[in-house]
Amino acid sequence: MARNPSRSAFSRRTVLKGAAATAGALALPSGAFAQAAAPLRIGISLSDVPRMWGGPEGGFEGIRFGGYMVFDALVNWDLSKADQPSGLTPGLATKWEVDPANKQRWIITLREGVTFHDGTPFNADAAIWNFDSIFKSDAPQFHQPRVGLVRSRLSSVASYEKIDARTIAIATNVVDGMLPYQLSFLWFVSPARHAELGGDWQRFTQRPAGTGPYKVVSVTPRERVELEANTAYWDKARVPKTMRTVLLPIPDGNARIAALRAGTIDIAETLPPDAIPSLKGAGFQVVQNSYPHIWAWRLNVNPGTPFGDVRVRRAANLAIDRDAMVQLLSGTALPAKGKVLPADPWFGKPSFDIRYDVAAAKKLMQEAGYGPTKRLEVVAVIASGGGGQMVPLPMNEMMQENLKEIWIDVKFEVVDFTTIINMLRGGTRSEQQRGFHALNIAIPSIDPTTGWVIYDSTLTAPRGVNWGWYNNPAVDAQIKVMREAFDPAAQNAAMGQLHTLLVDDAAALFVVHDLNPRGLSPRVRGFTQVRNWFQDYTPVTVGPAS
């Protein structure tokens, strides 16, 4: 199995040396935030720092660190509770409501008194400028590489307009009660800073200005991002308790653990499961929680492809020993029976029971025309690491062995995680991807849009990220029902029926739900791991070990 040679550039010695240099280079302003005398250093699992331009690459980990730390959306997430799923909360908008005379028009009331990091005001003109940067192809600020990272998550937006200095309106192309969730994926940047830098988005990534709780001090590609607390942040409860925060890309899990043990980082994202017992034994904190995540294979279901046959899709789902996978992961995951956990209000009542049943899987394969003398070859694209990917190489190798038992022979194409994100937008009918049958990437179920409309047949490339050209008229019809629901109870019921359809059709190869373990230094205080892809680091302080 091929491995990405670029990974060799990130040796443990390099990481520790770079982290130590960062720690020594940081100086806190005298008298400021005296309770936080040390910087917070976070080892992230991406191979590079996400570009800070209001549309970060690197999947949801990129958004976690390159989005919500520096920027705000109109609608943010409440990241304060560990015992319940996160809900939406006002961000740069204080209110959003559908026009009673037109369900395809929303009135958005903007927050007053907010300034960007460069001191310029956030208002309706700045909001419209940001919408133009994504949707208006002839606008000077339009930049396709950045647009591709945002627009697919705003698939319902048809038009927008300024009403007054504190109010805008957004029209949708269909009735969509889920628009507020989509608005949480458009992050607002300073038009003035963009102009100051000559309208160059690459220069903007080095000196970004948003409205978020952190300001960017410096960006060193492939090495680090240095942040400082935005003491003028509009949400005073979320002004960071630590004056300086440093993001260090350390894609190798063992190197992150080594940096945590050496004291050159304070938080390690995405722990290798086999390191957890020794970390706990050494006095480190290990935190984990369920969140809207499914580790899965997206499937190419184009006619004539192996997974175009629902019998093969179901057989593959029945071939995976998920309990053994959880053991491989040292208990840091839960077996999947679909996109969401059975206790979730969106689970519904699927008739197809996803389980480990090799005999049933072989029966389905034989019905589809396969057997010991007629095996099926598939090519799966997998990442060597990255946000939400857990430990993809050993996990995929276990799946390879499981699938071999039912006459499916898997070959791997190993790529960088960012490459997979880019592949999603290209789709399986692009010339470069015609020979790929599966794509291993964590699928979010965070809201009724993200991770669900990837099954909408109208959202294939280039309009959306329906990578495998999934097309099920019943699913399309149920997505319409879901979008037309405005009442929370009706939304839950619609989502449950949608999930039922997707599981019964084996729309993906569902494997496990990640518990997303993190390692924390004994000196870290105040971190709450919430049930969300995104996390809030503003309450965190770093002090003496207890």
C-alpha positions, 0 to 999 in steps of 0.5 A: 500500500502506497504512503504519502512521501510528504509525511516524512518531512514531519519528524518528531525532532522537527516538531519538538524543535519547532514547538520549543522555539515557538514557546520561547519566542512568545512574550506576553504583554505586561499586566495583561491577563495576569491569570494566564502567564503562559501561552496555550499551544495546541498541536493540530493534526493537519499537515499545514496551518489552515489559511485564515481567509474566512473559508479555511481548508482542512475540513472541519478541523480547519474550520475549528482553528481557521474559522471560529477562532478568528472569524464569526458567522451570522449564526454561531454555535453554542459550545458551552455544554458537554451533556447535550448536542450543540445548538445555534446561537446568535453571532453577527446576527442577533435575530433571523426570521422568515418573512411571513409573506414569503417563506423563501425570504429571511430577514436578518438583524445584524449585531450593532457595535461590532468591529473587525480586528482592524478597527473598521465596523461590521455593518450591512455593507460589510455583510453584503461585500462578504456575500458578494465575495462568495456569490458574485463572480464578477466582484473584485473580491471573488476568488474561486479557490476560497469560494469552493470551500464555502459555497457548497455549504450555502446551497440554498442562498439565491440572492441577498440585499441590504435593507438598512445599515443593520438589516439584510434580507436573504432569498432562498432558491427553495423553501428552506427552514434549515437556512440558519444552519447554512449561515453558520458556514459563512465567516465574515472578513474585513473588506478594509483589510482586503483592500489595504492588501491590494485585494490579494487573498494570499496576502490576506491569509498572512494578515487576516482580520475578522471579528472573532475572539482571537487576532492573528499575530503571525502565520508561518506556513507549515509551522505555526500560527500565533494568536492573541486575545481580542480584548475588544470582542463583542461577546465579553463572556468569550474573551480568551482567558489566555492572552496568547495561543499558538497552533502547531500543525503536527500531522503524525499522531506519535509526534503530537504525543511526544510533544505533549509529553515533552511539554512543548504543546498543551493540547494534542488533538486526535490522540492515537488510541494506543497512547491513551493508557500511558498518557493517563498513567503519566498524569495527563488529562484525556477527554472525549465525547460523542459528537455528530461524526460518522467514520465512513466510506462515501460510495461511487454509485454511478451506474455500472460501478461496483457500489451501484448495486444496493446488494453490494452496498448492503453486503459491504456494510454487513462484512465489517466487524465494528466491535473489533474496530472499537477494540482496535481504537481502544474504546474511543469509538462506538459501532455505527448503525447509520449516520447517527447513534440509535438514541438520536432523534434523527435515527428513525426506524430503518429496516436494514440492521447494520451488523456483522454478519458474514453469511448474510453478506456472502448471500447478497454478494452471490445474488449480485453475481459474485463469489469465490471465482468471481471477485470484485475489485474496488479502489478506495481513496484514503487519507494518511491523516487529518481532521476527523479521520482517527487512525485511517491506515490501520482502520482501512487495513482492517476493513480490507481484510473484512471485505476480502472475506466476501470476495471484495478486494480493495486497493488503496490510493493514499493521499493528503487529507486536503486532497480528499477535500478537493476531490469531493468538489470534483466528483466521481465523473471527473476524469481524474476520479473515474476509477475510484469507487470509495472515498474514506472521509468522516461525514458530519451530521452536525445539522440538517444540511451539512452531511445530509444534502450530500445525497441530494441528486441536484448537488453533484459537481460543480454545484455541491459535494454529492461525490458519488452521484447518489440518486434516490428519488425518495431521498430527494423528496424527503430532503424537500420535506426536511427543508420545508419544516420550520417547527423543531418537532417536524424537523426531527420527524423529517430527519428521522425518515430521511435517515431511515431511507439512507440506511435502508439504501446503504447509501454509505459504508457506515463504520464507527462514530468517533469519540474524538479523544484529546490529550491535555497537559495537567496544567490546562484548566477550563476546557469543556469537550462539547458534542460538536466538531467545533470547540471553544478554547476561550475559557482555557488557561495554562498554569501550574500542574495540580 
